[in-house]
Amino acid sequence: MKVLIVNTLWGGHPGGIDRYISQIIHMLHRAGERTAMVYGRRRGEPMERNLPLEGEEALPGLERAPEEKNNRVAERLLTLAAGMQPDVVFVQDIAHAPALSALCRSFPVVSMFHDYRPICLKDTRRDYFARRLCEHPLGWRCLLKGHFIRRPASGSHLPRLASLQEAQRLLNAYQGCHHALTASEFVRSAYLLNGFAPHRIATLPLFTPENGFDPAGSYPREKILLFVGRLTDRYKGADLLLEVMERCRAEIRLHIVGGGRYTARIKSLCAKKELGHRVKLMGWMEGEALQRAYRQAMAVVMPSLWAEPFGLVGLEAMANGTPVVAFDVGGIPQWLRENVTGFLVPWLDTAAMAERIDRLAGNPVLVRQLGLAGHHHVRSEFSESAYLEGLMSAFRLAISRFHEERGGSLPS
């Protein structure tokens, strides 16, 4: 089978979608399948320069809504796709509704919903003016709540304004995909609320590749908390984690892995709270350096201010025998077992999060117990082989549905 992967952006610092795409390409290659990719814009060098792709093409405009400058994107995308001859198209993210609709008319299409972008003007399903999660479908309430106000583009101080009409047009295009996947039941329920047919969208929890690490000899751990996430905005909760640190009674250090324009704000808060001697900003890390950071930490902390769609960092932590302390929000309960592999803390309750961290700091036996349980949980429930089986099943279902809707039979 040949799979064409479509995404808006590619390269630069490896975010969650980039890492997922790279892992999927390798996974399919090991299984004997072929892949190619079309992306809208390159942000920088990809995290891997020698991915086993049979084709890679840039198509500027995929990352933007239709306008006069990119009104031929759909036509050009179909030309590129026809030349690559995929059996199925695997869409990660696309902002050009006519291009997506054109794909669905011409090829079997599976969409992967990594987040809430197709169903939320603000991307995060979180109120603009308050720390509240949105529970409504895309519609006029988005305008009343100010969700059409987007953060400024890079290099600008003026906010951007999102179009509800264009968002609904893109949502309709996504509903035309032959099958869709989400990583958690929480995200699936949000898409069902927005009109997706239950039989056309399924949950397939993420995976983390087997790393061959045996955590048994890595304990006791140092009293280090690890935060891994982007610092491009507040939603990963790095600033709230500093409040947690203030509440902790144990002498704990915090290592923050990540980068972005919000880094300056974190540095300022550290100085204001006099936490500079306990907090270390590590910048972006990947590969073996990131694995070492996981294996050194007493716990990984996830104080997400939004409904985290899944939280792959948690799986990566547990794969390295590291307990996770996270807010009980979004898709996190899909993989984190309370008091078994870590702690689920009531959303935004910094006092409760500090108490759990203090509990770990004072009990290295508990750290080992939760860490080993998490390692076993990931290997048994979130394996690459299980994910491959679910993904190939979704591809076959989309191919079958595409030919049924066209009134034809499956190719021999």
C-alpha positions in Angstrom: 0.0 0.0 0.0 1.2 3.5 -0.8 0.2 6.3 1.7 0.3 10.0 0.8 0.7 12.1 4.0 -0.6 15.7 3.8 0.3 18.4 6.3 0.3 22.2 6.4 3.8 22.7 8.0 7.0 20.7 8.1 10.4 21.1 9.7 11.7 23.4 12.4 11.7 22.4 16.0 10.0 19.0 16.3 6.5 19.5 17.6 4.1 16.7 18.3 2.7 16.4 14.8 6.2 16.4 13.2 7.3 13.6 15.5 4.2 11.7 14.8 4.6 11.9 11.1 8.3 10.8 11.3 7.3 7.8 13.5 4.5 6.9 11.1 6.8 7.0 8.1 9.3 4.7 9.8 6.6 2.4 11.1 5.0 1.9 7.6 8.4 1.5 6.0 9.3 -1.3 8.4 6.0 -3.0 7.6 6.8 -2.9 3.9 4.4 0.0 3.0 5.4 3.0 1.0 4.9 6.7 1.8 5.1 10.1 0.2 4.4 13.6 1.5 2.9 16.9 0.5 3.2 19.9 2.9 2.3 23.5 2.7 5.3 25.4 4.1 8.6 24.4 5.5 9.5 26.1 8.8 13.1 24.8 8.8 15.0 21.6 8.5 13.0 18.5 9.4 14.0 16.6 12.5 15.2 13.8 10.2 16.6 14.5 6.8 16.7 10.9 5.4 13.2 9.7 6.0 12.3 6.8 3.7 9.9 8.7 1.5 9.2 8.0 -2.2 8.3 11.6 -2.8 8.2 14.9 -1.0 6.7 18.1 -2.4 6.0 21.6 -1.1 2.6 23.2 -2.0 2.4 26.7 -0.6 -1.1 27.6 0.2 -2.2 24.4 1.9 -1.5 26.1 5.3 -3.9 29.0 4.5 -7.6 29.5 3.9 -8.5 30.1 0.2 -7.7 33.5 -1.1 -6.8 35.0 -4.5 -3.1 34.2 -4.1 -3.7 30.5 -3.6 -6.9 29.8 -5.5 -5.3 27.0 -7.6 -4.1 25.0 -4.6 -6.8 22.3 -5.0 -5.9 21.8 -8.7 -2.2 21.6 -8.0 -2.7 19.2 -5.1 -4.6 16.8 -7.3 -1.9 17.0 -9.9 0.8 16.2 -7.3 -1.3 13.4 -5.8 -2.1 11.8 -9.1 1.7 11.7 -9.9 2.4 10.0 -6.6 -0.4 7.4 -7.1 -1.4 6.7 -3.5 -3.8 4.0 -2.4 -4.9 6.3 0.5 -4.3 9.9 1.6 -3.6 10.4 5.3 -4.3 14.1 6.2 -2.7 15.5 9.3 -3.7 19.1 9.0 -5.0 21.2 6.1 -6.4 24.8 6.1 -7.6 25.0 2.4 -11.1 23.6 2.3 -11.4 23.3 -1.5 -8.2 21.3 -1.6 -9.4 18.9 1.0 -12.8 18.4 -0.7 -11.0 17.8 -4.0 -8.9 15.1 -2.4 -12.0 13.4 -1.0 -13.6 13.3 -4.4 -10.6 11.7 -6.0 -8.9 9.5 -3.4 -9.7 7.5 -0.2 -8.9 10.0 2.6 -8.3 9.3 6.3 -7.9 12.4 8.5 -6.0 12.4 11.8 -7.3 15.0 14.3 -4.4 15.8 16.5 -6.2 18.7 18.2 -9.3 20.9 17.8 -8.4 23.2 14.9 -11.2 22.1 12.6 -13.9 22.6 15.3 -12.6 25.7 17.1 -11.8 29.2 15.9 -9.3 29.5 18.7 -7.8 26.0 18.2 -7.9 25.2 22.0 -11.6 24.9 22.9 -10.9 27.2 25.8 -12.5 30.6 26.6 -10.7 33.6 25.4 -11.3 35.7 28.5 -11.3 33.1 31.3 -9.9 29.8 32.4 -12.8 27.7 31.2 -13.1 24.9 28.7 -15.6 25.3 25.9 -18.3 22.6 25.6 -20.2 24.0 22.6 -19.9 23.2 18.9 -18.5 25.6 16.3 -21.0 28.3 15.8 -22.3 31.8 16.8 -21.2 31.3 20.4 -17.6 31.4 19.2 -18.1 35.0 18.2 -19.8 36.0 21.4 -17.0 34.5 23.5 -14.3 36.3 21.5 -12.9 33.1 20.0 -12.4 34.7 16.6 -9.6 36.8 18.2 -6.4 35.0 17.4 -2.9 35.8 18.7 -0.7 38.0 16.5 1.3 36.5 13.7 5.0 36.3 14.2 6.5 39.8 14.0 3.2 41.6 14.6 1.5 43.1 17.6 -2.0 43.2 16.1 -4.4 40.2 16.8 -5.7 38.2 13.8 -9.4 37.7 13.2 -10.7 34.2 12.3 -13.6 33.8 10.0 -16.5 31.6 11.3 -17.8 31.1 7.7 -14.4 29.8 6.5 -14.1 27.6 9.6 -17.5 26.0 8.9 -16.5 25.5 5.3 -13.4 23.6 6.4 -15.3 21.6 8.9 -17.8 20.5 6.2 -14.8 19.4 4.0 -13.4 17.3 6.9 -16.8 15.7 7.3 -16.4 14.5 3.7 -13.4 12.4 4.6 -14.0 8.7 4.3 -12.7 8.0 7.8 -11.2 9.9 10.7 -9.1 9.1 13.7 -8.6 10.7 17.1 -6.1 9.8 19.8 -8.6 9.9 22.7 -12.3 9.4 23.4 -12.4 13.0 24.7 -11.4 14.4 21.3 -13.7 12.0 19.5 -16.7 13.3 21.6 -15.8 16.9 20.7 -16.0 16.0 17.0 -19.2 14.0 17.4 -20.7 17.2 19.0 -19.7 19.0 15.8 -21.8 16.7 13.6 -19.4 13.8 12.7 -21.2 10.5 12.1 -20.1 8.0 14.8 -19.3 5.3 12.3 -16.9 7.7 10.4 -14.6 8.6 13.3 -12.8 6.2 15.7 -10.3 6.5 18.6 -6.9 5.1 18.1 -4.6 5.9 21.1 -1.1 7.0 20.2 2.0 4.8 20.7 5.7 5.3 21.6 8.3 3.2 19.8 10.0 0.5 21.9 13.3 1.9 23.2 14.7 -1.3 24.8 15.2 0.5 28.1 14.9 -1.5 31.3 14.2 1.1 34.0 14.8 -1.2 37.0 18.4 0.0 37.5 17.5 3.7 37.1 16.3 4.2 40.7 16.4 6.0 43.0 15.9 9.1 40.9 17.1 12.6 41.7 14.5 15.1 43.0 14.0 16.6 39.6 10.7 17.4 37.9 10.6 17.5 34.2 8.4 19.6 32.0 8.4 18.9 28.2 6.4 21.1 25.9 6.2 24.1 23.7 6.7 27.5 25.2 5.0 29.3 22.3 1.9 30.1 24.5 0.5 29.4 28.0 -1.5 26.3 27.2 1.0 23.8 28.3 1.0 25.4 31.7 4.7 26.1 32.4 3.8 29.3 34.2 1.3 27.5 36.4 4.0 24.9 37.2 6.1 27.7 38.8 3.2 28.3 41.2 3.2 24.6 42.0 6.9 24.8 42.7 6.2 27.6 45.2 3.8 25.4 47.0 6.1 22.3 47.2 7.6 21.8 50.6 10.3 19.4 49.4 13.5 20.9 47.9 12.9 20.0 44.2 14.5 21.2 41.0 12.5 21.8 37.8 13.9 21.2 34.3 11.9 22.8 31.5 12.5 21.3 28.1 11.0 23.3 25.2 11.3 26.7 23.5 9.3 29.5 22.0 8.4 33.2 22.5 6.9 32.5 25.9 10.3 31.6 27.3 11.0 35.2 28.2 7.9 35.2 30.3 9.0 32.1 32.2 12.4 33.6 32.9 10.7 36.7 34.2 8.4 34.7 36.5 11.3 32.7 37.8 13.1 35.9 38.8 10.0 37.4 40.4 9.3 34.2 42.4 12.9 33.8 43.3 13.0 30.3 41.8 16.0 30.9 39.5 18.2 28.6 41.5 15.7 25.7 41.3 14.5 26.0 37.7 16.7 25.3 34.7 15.5 26.1 31.1 17.0 23.3 28.9 15.8 24.6 25.5 14.7 22.1 22.8 15.9 18.6 23.3 15.4 15.4 21.2 16.8 12.0 20.7 19.1 10.5 23.3 19.4 13.8 25.2 15.6 13.8 25.8 15.7 10.2 26.8 18.4 10.9 29.4 16.3 13.7 30.7 13.3 11.4 31.2 15.4 8.8 32.9 17.0 11.3 35.3 13.7 12.8 36.5 11.6 11.7 39.5 8.5 12.7 37.7 7.2 14.3 34.5 4.6 17.1 35.2 1.8 18.1 32.8 -0.1 21.1 34.2 -2.1 21.7 30.9 -4.3 24.7 30.9 -6.3 23.3 27.9 -8.0 20.0 27.3 -4.9 18.2 26.2 -6.0 16.1 23.2 -3.8 13.2 24.3 -0.4 14.1 25.8 2.2 12.0 24.1 4.9 13.3 26.5 3.2 11.1 29.2 3.7 7.9 27.2 7.3 8.9 26.5 7.9 9.4 30.2 6.3 6.1 31.2 8.3 4.3 28.5 11.4 5.5 30.4 10.1 4.4 33.8 9.1 7.9 34.9 5.8 8.5 36.8 3.5 11.3 35.5 1.7 13.9 37.6 -0.9 15.6 35.4 -4.2 17.5 35.5 -7.2 15.3 34.9 -8.3 17.0 31.7 -8.9 16.1 28.0 -7.4 12.9 26.8 -4.9 12.4 29.6 -7.1 9.9 31.5 -6.9 7.7 28.4 -3.4 6.6 29.4 -2.7 7.8 32.9 -3.9 5.4 35.7 -4.5 7.2 39.0 -2.1 5.9 41.8 -0.9 3.2 39.4 1.3 4.9 36.9 1.2 8.4 38.4 -1.4 10.9 39.7 -4.4 12.6 38.1 -4.9 15.9 39.8 -8.1 18.0 39.6 -7.8 20.6 36.8 -6.0 23.8 37.9 -5.6 22.6 41.5 -2.0 23.6 42.1 -2.1 22.8 45.8 -3.2 19.2 45.0 -0.4 18.9 42.4 2.2 20.2 44.9 1.0 17.6 47.4 1.4 14.7 45.0 4.9 15.9 44.1 5.9 16.2 47.7 4.6 12.7 48.2 6.9 11.4 45.5 9.8 13.4 46.8 9.5 11.8 50.2 9.0 8.2 49.0 11.5 6.9 46.5 9.9 3.4 46.7 6.7 4.9 45.4 8.6 6.5 42.5 10.0 3.1 41.6 6.6 1.4 41.9 4.7 3.9 39.7 7.6 4.1 37.2 7.8 0.3 36.7 4.0 0.1 36.4 4.0 2.8 33.8 6.8 1.2 31.8 4.8 -2.1 31.7 1.5 -0.2 30.9 3.0 1.4 27.8 4.6 -1.8 26.5 1.4 -3.7 26.9 -1.2 -1.2 25.9 0.4 1.4 23.6 2.7 -0.6 21.4 3.7 0.2 17.8 2.4 -3.1 16.5 -1.1 -2.4 17.9 -1.1 1.1 16.4 0.0 -0.2 13.0 -2.8 -2.8 13.0 -5.4 -0.1 13.9 -4.0 2.4 11.3 -4.0 -0.2 8.5 -7.5 -1.1 9.4 -8.6 2.5 9.1 -6.8 2.8 5.7 -8.6 -0.3 4.4 -12.0 0.9 5.7 -11.5 4.3 3.9 -10.5 2.6 0.6 -13.6 0.3 0.8 -15.9 3.3 1.6 -14.4 5.4 -1.2 -15.2 2.7 -3.8 -18.6 2.0 -2.3 -19.6 5.7 -2.5 -18.4 5.8 -6.1 -20.5 2.8 -7.0 -17.5 0.7 -8.0 -15.7 -2.3 -6.7 -12.3 -2.6 -5.0 -9.3 -2.7 -7.3 -7.8 -6.2 -7.6 
